[in-house]
Amino acid sequence: MKLSDLQEKDVVNVNDGRNVGRIIDAQIDESGKINYLVVDTKKGIRGFFSSYQELTITFDKIKRIGTDVILVDL
């Protein structure tokens, strides 16, 4: 699976069903192993009233990668 495939999926918290955001980047070490994923957690209406935050999610927090969503335990 490519990173671009993961970026098309919504990230959802299994504890409360909340849509966390979408993957925008990944941190990869020298051996090619992904250390963590970076999720964009924009909140509010697009434009002036939106706030931009990033959340990092390690692979041990990922519970399942489905066709439309990535389930995480946050």
C-alpha positions in Angstrom: 0.0 0.0 0.0 1.3 3.5 -0.9 1.2 6.5 1.3 -1.0 8.2 -1.3 -3.6 5.4 -0.7 -3.6 6.1 3.0 -4.0 9.8 2.5 -7.4 9.2 0.8 -8.8 7.6 4.0 -10.4 9.3 7.0 -8.8 8.6 10.4 -11.4 7.6 13.0 -10.9 7.2 16.7 -12.4 3.8 17.8 -13.1 5.1 21.4 -15.6 7.8 20.5 -16.2 7.4 16.7 -14.8 10.9 16.1 -13.3 11.7 12.7 -9.7 12.7 13.6 -8.7 14.0 10.1 -6.6 12.8 7.2 -3.0 11.7 6.8 -0.9 14.4 5.3 2.6 13.1 5.9 4.8 10.3 7.4 8.1 10.3 9.2 10.4 7.6 7.8 13.7 6.5 9.2 16.9 5.6 7.3 15.9 2.0 6.9 12.5 2.9 5.3 10.4 2.0 8.3 7.5 4.4 9.0 7.9 5.8 12.6 4.6 7.7 12.6 1.9 9.2 10.5 1.0 12.9 10.6 -2.7 13.7 10.6 -4.2 17.1 9.7 -6.9 17.9 12.3 -8.5 21.0 10.8 -11.4 22.3 12.7 -14.0 24.9 11.8 -15.2 26.3 8.5 -12.6 26.5 5.8 -10.8 29.7 5.5 -10.6 32.4 8.1 -12.3 30.6 11.0 -10.5 27.3 10.7 -7.6 26.2 13.0 -4.9 23.9 11.8 -3.3 21.3 14.0 -1.1 18.3 13.4 -1.4 15.0 15.3 1.2 12.2 15.1 0.0 8.6 15.3 2.4 5.7 15.8 1.7 2.4 14.2 0.9 0.7 17.5 -2.2 3.0 17.8 -3.6 1.8 14.4 -6.1 -0.9 14.9 -7.4 -1.5 11.4 -6.9 -0.1 7.9 -10.2 -0.5 5.9 -11.2 0.4 2.4 -12.5 3.9 3.5 -11.2 4.5 7.0 -8.2 4.0 9.3 -9.3 3.0 12.8 -7.0 4.3 15.6 -7.1 4.0 19.4 -6.3 7.4 20.8 
